[in-house]
Amino acid sequence: MAKSEALNQLKAMIKAAYQKTHPNFPEHAIPINTFEGLKPEKREKKRIEKFLNLTPGCSCNIIENRGQRIDNTTTIESYDGARRTVGSVEWRGSGMRKGIADMIAIIKGRAVHIELKRIYKNGRDRQSEYQKQQEAEVRASGGHYWIVHSFEDFYHQFMAFTNEINHSSF
């Protein structure tokens, strides 16, 4: 399979969904957003979410677990006109369980937790101990846990998974 097959499939799905909701809109002018303007990790998550939410029998939510940035800085000006910033920035925890996957999906009635681990120039992103523990818990409870490196990687895992579901008898 070509690397761009996954992206071409996503574009076709976006186009079909738009045509369904806007039947009189000219086909050549349909906006097809593949999230090119986003940072790489966010872009891949949004593509996976969009793909699953456009696929019949599937649903997906991105789990934001970063917490909240609290900016306690202020700029002061001295009597001679010099300006400087004082204070600090802190992060308040989200209250979310540590190690939870980036996305949680239902694919054809099966729970699938999806963790995006990108491959960087200096090596791969690695799972934390919390994420490894969460993966073990998901698998022990009968769920599926995928570690994907890109939208294309996800797409191939998705196709293999749905093919397996279609050929098995439950």
C-alpha positions in Angstrom: 0.0 0.0 0.0 1.2 3.5 -0.8 2.0 5.7 2.1 -0.5 8.3 0.9 -3.3 5.8 0.6 -4.5 6.6 4.2 -4.5 10.3 3.6 -6.3 9.9 0.2 -9.0 7.7 2.0 -9.4 10.4 4.7 -9.8 13.1 2.0 -12.4 11.0 0.2 -14.3 10.5 3.4 -14.3 14.2 4.3 -15.5 15.1 0.8 -18.3 12.5 0.9 -19.5 13.8 4.3 -19.4 17.4 3.0 -21.4 16.4 -0.1 -24.0 14.7 2.1 -24.6 17.8 4.2 -24.2 20.3 1.3 -25.6 18.6 -1.8 -25.7 21.7 -3.9 -22.1 22.8 -3.2 -19.8 22.6 -6.2 -17.5 19.6 -5.9 -14.3 21.4 -6.9 -14.8 24.0 -4.0 -15.3 21.5 -1.2 -12.9 22.4 1.7 -10.9 19.3 2.6 -9.1 20.0 5.9 -6.3 17.4 6.7 -5.0 19.6 9.5 -1.7 20.6 7.7 -1.3 23.8 9.7 -1.1 22.0 13.1 2.0 20.7 14.9 2.8 17.2 13.8 1.5 15.3 16.9 -1.7 17.3 17.1 -2.2 16.9 13.3 -1.9 13.1 13.5 -4.3 12.9 16.4 -6.9 15.1 14.6 -6.6 12.9 11.4 -7.2 9.7 13.4 -10.1 11.3 15.2 -11.7 12.6 12.0 -11.2 9.3 10.2 -12.8 7.3 13.0 -15.7 9.7 13.5 -16.5 9.5 9.7 -16.3 5.7 9.7 -19.7 4.0 10.3 -19.7 2.0 13.5 -16.8 3.9 15.0 -16.3 6.8 17.4 -13.2 8.5 18.8 -12.3 11.2 21.3 -8.9 12.8 21.9 -8.0 12.9 25.6 -6.3 16.1 26.6 -4.2 15.5 29.7 -1.8 18.4 29.8 -3.3 20.4 32.6 -3.7 24.2 32.7 -1.0 26.8 32.3 -1.2 29.5 35.0 0.8 32.6 34.1 1.7 34.5 37.3 4.1 36.9 35.5 3.7 40.7 35.3 5.8 43.3 33.7 6.9 46.2 35.8 8.5 49.5 34.8 11.1 51.2 36.9 11.5 55.0 37.4 14.1 55.2 34.6 11.8 53.4 32.1 13.4 50.0 32.2 10.9 47.2 31.9 11.3 43.7 33.3 9.1 40.7 33.9 8.7 39.2 37.3 6.8 36.1 38.6 6.6 32.6 37.2 4.5 30.2 35.1 3.2 27.1 36.7 1.1 24.1 35.6 -2.0 22.9 37.4 -2.6 19.2 36.9 -5.7 18.2 34.9 -7.0 15.8 37.4 -6.9 13.1 34.7 -5.5 9.7 35.5 -1.8 9.5 34.7 -0.9 7.3 31.7 -4.3 7.4 29.9 -4.0 7.0 26.2 -4.1 9.9 23.8 -7.4 8.7 22.2 -10.2 6.4 23.2 -12.2 4.8 20.4 -15.0 2.4 19.8 -14.3 0.4 16.6 -17.1 -1.9 15.5 -18.1 -2.4 19.1 -14.6 -2.9 20.5 -12.9 -0.5 22.9 -9.5 0.6 21.5 -7.1 2.9 23.3 -4.7 4.6 20.9 -1.4 6.0 22.0 0.6 8.2 19.5 4.3 7.8 19.9 6.1 9.7 17.1 9.5 8.8 15.8 11.9 11.8 16.3 15.3 12.4 14.7 17.0 11.6 18.0 15.0 8.4 18.5 11.5 7.2 19.3 9.1 8.6 21.9 8.8 6.1 24.7 5.9 5.0 27.0 6.1 6.1 30.6 5.7 3.6 33.4 2.1 4.9 33.9 1.3 4.3 30.2 2.7 0.8 30.4 0.5 0.1 33.5 -2.5 1.6 31.7 -1.8 -0.6 28.6 -1.7 -3.7 30.8 -5.0 -2.8 32.5 -6.7 -2.2 29.2 -5.5 -5.5 27.7 -6.4 -7.4 30.9 -9.9 -6.1 30.8 -10.4 -7.3 27.2 -9.8 -4.0 25.5 -7.3 -3.2 22.7 -4.3 -0.9 23.1 -2.6 0.4 20.0 0.7 2.3 19.8 0.8 4.1 16.5 3.6 6.3 15.0 1.6 8.2 12.4 -1.8 8.4 10.7 -0.6 6.0 8.1 0.5 3.5 10.8 -2.9 3.8 12.5 -4.7 3.3 9.1 -2.9 0.0 8.5 -3.6 -1.2 12.0 -7.3 -0.2 11.6 -7.6 -2.0 8.3 -6.1 -5.2 9.7 -8.3 -5.0 12.8 -11.5 -4.5 10.9 -10.6 -7.2 8.5 -10.0 -9.6 11.4 -13.4 -8.6 12.9 -15.2 -9.2 9.6 -13.6 -12.7 9.2 -14.1 -13.9 12.8 -17.3 -15.2 14.3 -18.4 -13.9 17.7 
